Amino acid sequence: MDDKWNGKDRRHIKLLFALGCLVLLLVATAVALMHFLVQVHSEACQSGLRAEEKCRNVTNHLRSQLSMAWQVWREDQTTCNRTMEKLNATLTNTKTQVQKQQEQMQDLRDEITDLKRKLQESQEREQHLRNELNAARQMGPKNSARPLAISIGLVLAMLLLLSLAALRS
């Protein structure tokens, strides 16, 4: 019977040993957990958590400011692009107007040149008619009626041409 009892005792001892190890492990875990909880609730840990929260708040604030700055920048860029488009359109219109004005000025210069030429021709005709009138007067009184009628007609034709030229301009 001693052998039987010895076998049972061995089992009990092994079981007690395993149970003791388990209790020891639980106690060690509890001690470690308590140590961790004490450290978590310590002043340094709390200070670190407050610092981390503060950093998180500052980071969120900076992200918000950056987001607003990007939005303002995009709006400013859009405004700038619109302004550039308007300025380019205005520049194009101004160039077109300047070109039209230059063309009109050239047309007016050409017309002035043409009118000067016509005036010169009219002055030459007038001088020619005066010369003829003076020559007719020198010929004598018997032919004076005819040259006078011719000279009056020529003077009237000349005045008509000058009037037409003045109306054109």
TANOR-V693807 format. One record per residue. RES is the residue in one small letter. OMEGA is omega in radians with two decimals (* if undefined). NEAR is the number of other ideal C-beta (glycine too) atoms within 12 Angstrom. Layout:
BEGIN
res: <RES	RES>
omega: <OMEGA	OMEGA>
near: <NEAR	NEAR>
END
This chain:
BEGIN
res: <m	d	d	k	w	n	g	k	d	r	r	h	i	k	l	l	f	a	l	g	c	l	v	l	l	l	v	a	t	a	v	a	l	m	h	f	l	v	q	v	h	s	e	a	c	q	s	g	l	r	a	e	e	k	c	r	n	v	t	n	h	l	r	s	q	l	s	m	a	w	q	v	w	r	e	d	q	t	t	c	n	r	t	m	e	k	l	n	a	t	l	t	n	t	k	t	q	v	q	k	q	q	e	q	m	q	d	l	r	d	e	i	t	d	l	k	r	k	l	q	e	s	q	e	r	e	q	h	l	r	n	e	l	n	a	a	r	q	m	g	p	k	n	s	a	r	p	l	a	i	s	i	g	l	v	l	a	m	l	l	l	l	s	l	a	a	l	r	s>
omega: <3.10	3.12	3.14	-3.11	3.11	3.12	3.13	3.14	3.13	3.10	3.14	-3.12	3.12	-3.14	3.11	3.11	3.13	3.12	3.10	3.11	-3.14	3.11	3.12	3.11	3.11	3.12	3.14	3.11	3.13	3.13	3.14	3.12	3.11	3.12	3.12	3.13	3.10	3.14	-3.13	-3.11	3.12	-3.11	-3.13	3.14	3.12	3.10	3.12	3.11	3.09	3.12	3.12	3.12	3.11	3.10	3.13	3.12	3.12	3.13	3.11	3.11	3.13	3.08	3.13	3.12	3.12	3.12	3.11	3.13	3.10	-3.13	3.10	3.13	3.12	3.12	3.11	3.12	3.11	3.12	3.13	3.13	3.11	3.13	3.11	3.11	3.13	-3.14	3.10	3.11	3.12	3.12	3.11	3.12	3.14	3.11	3.13	3.13	3.13	3.13	3.11	3.13	3.11	3.09	3.11	3.12	3.11	3.09	3.12	3.08	3.12	-3.14	3.10	3.11	3.12	3.13	3.09	3.11	3.14	3.09	3.12	3.12	3.13	3.11	3.11	3.10	3.13	3.14	3.12	3.13	3.09	3.12	3.11	3.13	3.11	3.13	3.14	3.13	-3.12	-3.12	3.08	-3.06	-3.06	3.12	-3.02	-3.11	-3.11	3.11	3.12	3.12	3.13	-3.11	3.09	3.11	3.13	3.11	3.11	3.12	3.13	3.11	3.10	3.10	3.13	3.11	3.12	3.14	3.13	3.12	3.13	-3.09	*>
near: <8	8	9	10	11	12	13	14	15	14	14	15	14	14	14	14	14	14	14	15	14	14	14	14	14	14	14	14	14	14	14	14	14	14	14	14	13	15	16	15	15	14	12	13	16	15	13	16	17	14	14	14	14	14	14	14	14	14	14	14	14	14	14	14	14	14	14	14	14	14	14	14	14	14	14	14	14	14	14	14	14	14	14	14	14	14	14	14	14	14	14	14	14	14	14	14	14	14	14	14	14	14	14	14	14	14	15	15	14	14	17	17	14	17	22	16	15	22	21	15	18	26	18	15	23	22	16	17	26	19	17	23	25	14	17	24	19	13	16	12	12	10	17	17	15	18	25	19	15	19	26	17	17	25	21	15	18	26	18	16	22	22	14	15	23	14	10	14	16>
END
